[in-house]
């Protein structure tokens, strides 16, 4: 017969409860670590995305501002304004290659600025099939250019119509008066001034506007603000765009000369040598740029300031998701203090991280 040792002992109730308690503590600590690690990963991803977005946004703006105007000859009476890229100076509306759009020209801003500029629709352009203008020793005078039928079809699809502006080789701009199957005409007596060989690129010009759109799901896809180019969303999370400009010939007070001299004006009176010395204070953030001598054609530098935040508010690192304070106060760039904006909520504002980037750009083709 099988014998049992009745003296064998198992776990007591107290021991069992102690083991369960230890196990619960270990599991809870492990879960806390997992939750904290997961939320930290989410935060790190959002921080990386925000940093990438601010760089992308400023790179896009920098590229287009450098090209602004594209040697568009806004002073040619025969060349009309491209879209809305024009400024009313006095009683005269003039075409411009770069058009500042300060949110509040006469004082501190309560929202983002905008900026418009003349740019080619297609930077590659289309090409001439026939030389224009002859040679320097044997000039000819044409008031039209020839392109392939395929090029004309593509340009028409891109918006080429009578009244459009084209650029020949990025050197000469002309207003279109006639559109044919394989040619573009500029009207009687409006000759092409210069010599352009076969293969010279021809660009269709457009007026492009950059601005920040806030809380518009129909445009940005969510309630997060975004940077748009001609109402096409480009970069998410951009909540502020501030522009400032340095000009040559706007300020005629000493030590500045009365006319443009190739040197950026001294705006803050920091020059002591009798010759203008360029400083940060020479950038102008407020202005309508529509009163002589403060006109867009005198702009020589543009300074872009961007503020970008994550597309979603991140939770805190504890298991309850307590919101952290990530931005201690309003991020002020240019002349815009967000705390003065309608609907500003300090508690909500502080819950999100922000990245700021400032870049000074020289328009090359105005």
Beta strands, then each sheet from edge to edge (+ up, - down):
strand 1: 86-89
strand 2: 92-95
strand 3: 98-101
strand 4: 114-120
strand 5: 126-127
strand 6: 134-135
strand 7: 138-139
strand 8: 144-146
strand 9: 165-168
strand 10: 172-175
strand 11: 178-179
strand 12: 183-185
strand 13: 201-213
strand 14: 226-229
strand 15: 232-236
strand 16: 238-247
strand 17: 290-291
strand 18: 294-295
strand 19: 299-309
strand 20: 354-361
sheet 1: 1+ 2-
sheet 2: 3+ 4- 13+ 5-
sheet 3: 3+ 4- 13+ 9- 10+
sheet 4: 3+ 4- 13+ 14- 15+
sheet 5: 6+ 7-
sheet 6: 8+ 12- 11+
sheet 7: 16+ 19- 20+
sheet 8: 17+ 18-
end
